Amino acid sequence: MGIIKRIKNEIAIVKDRDPAIHSSMEVFLYPSFRVMLHYRLAHKLYLHKHYFLARLISQRGVRKTGIEIHPGATIGEGLFIDHGTGVIIGETAILGNNVTLYQGVTLGGTGKEHGKRHPTLKDNVMVSAGAKVLGSFTVGENSKIGAGAVVLEEVPPNCTVVGVPGRIVRRDNVAIPKDTLDQIHLPDPVKDDITRLQTENNELKERIDKLEKAIAQNN
């Protein structure tokens, strides 16, 4: 893809998925836009084994945006990084098309292992603020990772994962990519369990009150 077409494509991505953008000119100040231009050039250099130049350009992108994308990472079309500060994408990470990442997301490894050591995110995956996806496994198409979650194992397609460690709390959660940007209204299984226990506790209290009244009347 030529540089002009690449710039137009990145502008369209940001404008489509960030309601705070009111003009195309604003996009040039946007961290996601700037870091992706750095990444695309660095990645080409990396593929041609110009590793020092690739890292030099990559590190310039980090200093300007607060987003660290290793030039060896493989990223499809339509990546959207909202805000972006603290986002880290490791060397062997693979991202499909239309992936959305929020600030503080880490796509990292779990140690000093060699080979494929970072996660693969399939098309339309959303990773919410502060979430960590660590290790060489796949997060399936259309899946969502909740804010602050720590995901350490495979996630099937169309799932929602929350918590530490990450737990699948919803399956077959298919949605159009631009409608997956809601990182707030996700299931909370811990809250659901507490609510259920409170309901059961109240029911038990009512039963005990009735039994005590019945005993008092009989006496």
DALIN-V590671 format. One record per residue. N is the residue number from 1. RES is the residue in three letters. SS is DSSP state (2 for helix, 1 for strand, 0 for the rest). Layout:
n->N res->RES ss->SS
n->N res->RES ss->SS
//
This chain:
n->1 res->MET ss->0
n->2 res->GLY ss->0
n->3 res->ILE ss->2
n->4 res->ILE ss->2
n->5 res->LYS ss->2
n->6 res->ARG ss->2
n->7 res->ILE ss->2
n->8 res->LYS ss->2
n->9 res->ASN ss->2
n->10 res->GLU ss->2
n->11 res->ILE ss->2
n->12 res->ALA ss->2
n->13 res->ILE ss->2
n->14 res->VAL ss->2
n->15 res->LYS ss->2
n->16 res->ASP ss->2
n->17 res->ARG ss->2
n->18 res->ASP ss->0
n->19 res->PRO ss->0
n->20 res->ALA ss->0
n->21 res->ILE ss->0
n->22 res->HIS ss->0
n->23 res->SER ss->0
n->24 res->SER ss->2
n->25 res->MET ss->2
n->26 res->GLU ss->2
n->27 res->VAL ss->2
n->28 res->PHE ss->0
n->29 res->LEU ss->0
n->30 res->TYR ss->0
n->31 res->PRO ss->2
n->32 res->SER ss->2
n->33 res->PHE ss->2
n->34 res->ARG ss->2
n->35 res->VAL ss->2
n->36 res->MET ss->2
n->37 res->LEU ss->2
n->38 res->HIS ss->2
n->39 res->TYR ss->2
n->40 res->ARG ss->2
n->41 res->LEU ss->2
n->42 res->ALA ss->2
n->43 res->HIS ss->2
n->44 res->LYS ss->2
n->45 res->LEU ss->2
n->46 res->TYR ss->2
n->47 res->LEU ss->2
n->48 res->HIS ss->0
n->49 res->LYS ss->0
n->50 res->HIS ss->0
n->51 res->TYR ss->2
n->52 res->PHE ss->2
n->53 res->LEU ss->2
n->54 res->ALA ss->2
n->55 res->ARG ss->2
n->56 res->LEU ss->2
n->57 res->ILE ss->2
n->58 res->SER ss->2
n->59 res->GLN ss->2
n->60 res->ARG ss->2
n->61 res->GLY ss->2
n->62 res->VAL ss->2
n->63 res->ARG ss->2
n->64 res->LYS ss->2
n->65 res->THR ss->2
n->66 res->GLY ss->0
n->67 res->ILE ss->0
n->68 res->GLU ss->1
n->69 res->ILE ss->1
n->70 res->HIS ss->0
n->71 res->PRO ss->0
n->72 res->GLY ss->0
n->73 res->ALA ss->0
n->74 res->THR ss->1
n->75 res->ILE ss->1
n->76 res->GLY ss->0
n->77 res->GLU ss->0
n->78 res->GLY ss->0
n->79 res->LEU ss->0
n->80 res->PHE ss->1
n->81 res->ILE ss->1
n->82 res->ASP ss->0
n->83 res->HIS ss->0
n->84 res->GLY ss->0
n->85 res->THR ss->0
n->86 res->GLY ss->0
n->87 res->VAL ss->0
n->88 res->ILE ss->1
n->89 res->ILE ss->1
n->90 res->GLY ss->0
n->91 res->GLU ss->0
n->92 res->THR ss->0
n->93 res->ALA ss->0
n->94 res->ILE ss->1
n->95 res->LEU ss->1
n->96 res->GLY ss->0
n->97 res->ASN ss->0
n->98 res->ASN ss->0
n->99 res->VAL ss->0
n->100 res->THR ss->1
n->101 res->LEU ss->1
n->102 res->TYR ss->0
n->103 res->GLN ss->0
n->104 res->GLY ss->0
n->105 res->VAL ss->0
n->106 res->THR ss->1
n->107 res->LEU ss->1
n->108 res->GLY ss->1
n->109 res->GLY ss->0
n->110 res->THR ss->0
n->111 res->GLY ss->0
n->112 res->LYS ss->0
n->113 res->GLU ss->0
n->114 res->HIS ss->0
n->115 res->GLY ss->0
n->116 res->LYS ss->0
n->117 res->ARG ss->0
n->118 res->HIS ss->0
n->119 res->PRO ss->0
n->120 res->THR ss->1
n->121 res->LEU ss->1
n->122 res->LYS ss->0
n->123 res->ASP ss->0
n->124 res->ASN ss->0
n->125 res->VAL ss->0
n->126 res->MET ss->1
n->127 res->VAL ss->1
n->128 res->SER ss->0
n->129 res->ALA ss->0
n->130 res->GLY ss->0
n->131 res->ALA ss->0
n->132 res->LYS ss->1
n->133 res->VAL ss->1
n->134 res->LEU ss->1
n->135 res->GLY ss->0
n->136 res->SER ss->0
n->137 res->PHE ss->0
n->138 res->THR ss->1
n->139 res->VAL ss->1
n->140 res->GLY ss->0
n->141 res->GLU ss->0
n->142 res->ASN ss->0
n->143 res->SER ss->0
n->144 res->LYS ss->1
n->145 res->ILE ss->1
n->146 res->GLY ss->0
n->147 res->ALA ss->0
n->148 res->GLY ss->0
n->149 res->ALA ss->0
n->150 res->VAL ss->1
n->151 res->VAL ss->1
n->152 res->LEU ss->0
n->153 res->GLU ss->0
n->154 res->GLU ss->0
n->155 res->VAL ss->1
n->156 res->PRO ss->0
n->157 res->PRO ss->0
n->158 res->ASN ss->0
n->159 res->CYS ss->0
n->160 res->THR ss->1
n->161 res->VAL ss->1
n->162 res->VAL ss->1
n->163 res->GLY ss->0
n->164 res->VAL ss->1
n->165 res->PRO ss->0
n->166 res->GLY ss->0
n->167 res->ARG ss->1
n->168 res->ILE ss->1
n->169 res->VAL ss->1
n->170 res->ARG ss->1
n->171 res->ARG ss->0
n->172 res->ASP ss->0
n->173 res->ASN ss->0
n->174 res->VAL ss->0
n->175 res->ALA ss->0
n->176 res->ILE ss->0
n->177 res->PRO ss->2
n->178 res->LYS ss->2
n->179 res->ASP ss->2
n->180 res->THR ss->2
n->181 res->LEU ss->0
n->182 res->ASP ss->0
n->183 res->GLN ss->0
n->184 res->ILE ss->0
n->185 res->HIS ss->0
n->186 res->LEU ss->0
n->187 res->PRO ss->0
n->188 res->ASP ss->0
n->189 res->PRO ss->2
n->190 res->VAL ss->2
n->191 res->LYS ss->2
n->192 res->ASP ss->2
n->193 res->ASP ss->2
n->194 res->ILE ss->2
n->195 res->THR ss->2
n->196 res->ARG ss->2
n->197 res->LEU ss->2
n->198 res->GLN ss->2
n->199 res->THR ss->2
n->200 res->GLU ss->2
n->201 res->ASN ss->2
n->202 res->ASN ss->2
n->203 res->GLU ss->2
n->204 res->LEU ss->2
n->205 res->LYS ss->2
n->206 res->GLU ss->2
n->207 res->ARG ss->2
n->208 res->ILE ss->2
n->209 res->ASP ss->2
n->210 res->LYS ss->2
n->211 res->LEU ss->2
n->212 res->GLU ss->2
n->213 res->LYS ss->2
n->214 res->ALA ss->2
n->215 res->ILE ss->2
n->216 res->ALA ss->2
n->217 res->GLN ss->2
n->218 res->ASN ss->2
n->219 res->ASN ss->0
//
